[in-house]
Amino acid sequence: MAYERVDASPLNYNQCRYGQSKLLFRGPRRSLKKDYFSFIGGSETYGKFVEKPFVELVENAKGIPCANFSAVNAGVDAFVHDPSLMALCNRSKATIIQVMGAQNMSNRFYSVHARRNDRFLKASTLLKSIYREVDFSEFSFTRHMLTTLKAVSPQRFAAIEMELRAAWGARMELMLRQINGRCILLWLREPQPAIASSADLGAEPLFLDAPLIGRLEGLVEKIVEVDIAHERGQVDGMVYSAMEAPSAQEMIGPSTHRKIADRLLKVL
């Protein structure tokens, strides 16, 4: 069953820092003096609302420290420009990188916060010229902005999607080329909506597909695909407050984390 409390954040994530990185990661902090595995990703790898995320399950099974270098709602930008973090990944036995959506990255059309990548900062002159009728001061988050832009004009939105896909591919290649050791991509696949509305942004991870992800195949040891269709909102065993309940419905639960850990253990 789910554990729900009235107060905020009943689950202690023991947040910590590694190296000179300014990001706050899920702890407790692991010792990196000997062999360890590195994990990079967003909310799923972080293990939001889950006591034992798949990173910890892999650690328990392998008997080797697993450093969870993940951040809630993170995109590639949170990691690729962090030389301290890239150096820590280079020292690890392997780096497992969650495939994160393309929406939370700075690009030709808009910029995001350097660490909290889901935070929209400003629209470029180019984007403002394409969507003259939109007041961009109304947006604080990338998803809200993108959903609005697609609803206003799916035709004009196609150019934004193309830019996000191109930026994602270039940014991922840049990050992977910074990591000299074993790299494994973890792709948590979800199906496209059966009936897409004009404002629907598509399946998670947003704006990515098999051909685009496949272009990175030569830069990684393996791409591990895990089908998590219909597994969001399975809150049994999750820990969250009453105020966090809507967010918990959007996340994956303990059973899905066990499924992901089992798949990763087959390749590590």
KAURRA-V708480 format. One record per backbone hydrogen bond with DSSP energy under -0.5 kcal/mol. CO is the residue of the C=O (numbers start at 0). NH is the residue of the N-H. If there is no record, write none. Layout:
co:CO nh:NH
co:CO nh:NH
This chain:
co:0 nh:236
co:1 nh:3
co:2 nh:239
co:4 nh:241
co:9 nh:11
co:10 nh:12
co:12 nh:26
co:15 nh:24
co:17 nh:20
co:22 nh:24
co:24 nh:15
co:34 nh:64
co:35 nh:92
co:35 nh:93
co:36 nh:66
co:37 nh:95
co:38 nh:68
co:39 nh:97
co:40 nh:70
co:41 nh:45
co:42 nh:46
co:42 nh:47
co:46 nh:49
co:48 nh:238
co:52 nh:55
co:52 nh:56
co:53 nh:57
co:54 nh:58
co:55 nh:59
co:56 nh:60
co:57 nh:61
co:58 nh:62
co:58 nh:63
co:64 nh:36
co:64 nh:66
co:65 nh:67
co:66 nh:38
co:66 nh:68
co:67 nh:25
co:67 nh:69
co:68 nh:40
co:70 nh:73
co:74 nh:77
co:75 nh:78
co:75 nh:79
co:76 nh:80
co:78 nh:81
co:80 nh:82
co:81 nh:85
co:82 nh:86
co:83 nh:87
co:84 nh:88
co:85 nh:89
co:86 nh:90
co:87 nh:91
co:88 nh:91
co:92 nh:181
co:93 nh:37
co:94 nh:96
co:94 nh:183
co:95 nh:39
co:95 nh:97
co:96 nh:185
co:97 nh:99
co:102 nh:104
co:103 nh:76
co:108 nh:123
co:109 nh:106
co:110 nh:120
co:110 nh:121
co:114 nh:116
co:115 nh:112
co:115 nh:118
co:117 nh:119
co:117 nh:141
co:118 nh:112
co:121 nh:110
co:123 nh:127
co:124 nh:128
co:125 nh:129
co:126 nh:130
co:130 nh:133
co:133 nh:135
co:134 nh:137
co:135 nh:138
co:139 nh:119
co:140 nh:144
co:141 nh:145
co:142 nh:146
co:143 nh:147
co:144 nh:148
co:145 nh:149
co:146 nh:150
co:147 nh:151
co:148 nh:152
co:152 nh:156
co:153 nh:157
co:154 nh:157
co:155 nh:158
co:155 nh:159
co:156 nh:160
co:157 nh:161
co:158 nh:162
co:159 nh:163
co:160 nh:164
co:161 nh:165
co:162 nh:166
co:163 nh:167
co:164 nh:168
co:165 nh:169
co:166 nh:170
co:167 nh:171
co:168 nh:172
co:169 nh:173
co:170 nh:174
co:171 nh:175
co:172 nh:176
co:173 nh:177
co:174 nh:177
co:174 nh:178
co:175 nh:178
co:177 nh:179
co:181 nh:94
co:182 nh:220
co:182 nh:221
co:183 nh:96
co:184 nh:186
co:184 nh:223
co:185 nh:98
co:185 nh:187
co:186 nh:188
co:186 nh:225
co:188 nh:227
co:196 nh:199
co:203 nh:189
co:204 nh:207
co:205 nh:101
co:208 nh:212
co:209 nh:213
co:210 nh:214
co:211 nh:214
co:212 nh:215
co:213 nh:216
co:215 nh:218
co:215 nh:219
co:216 nh:219
co:221 nh:184
co:221 nh:223
co:222 nh:224
co:223 nh:186
co:225 nh:188
co:225 nh:227
co:227 nh:230
co:230 nh:233
co:230 nh:252
co:232 nh:234
co:234 nh:237
co:235 nh:253
co:237 nh:2
co:237 nh:239
co:239 nh:4
co:240 nh:244
co:241 nh:244
co:243 nh:247
co:244 nh:248
co:246 nh:249
co:247 nh:250
co:250 nh:232
co:252 nh:255
co:252 nh:256
co:253 nh:257
co:254 nh:258
co:255 nh:259
co:256 nh:260
co:257 nh:261
co:258 nh:262
co:259 nh:263
co:260 nh:264
co:261 nh:265
co:262 nh:265
co:263 nh:266
co:263 nh:267
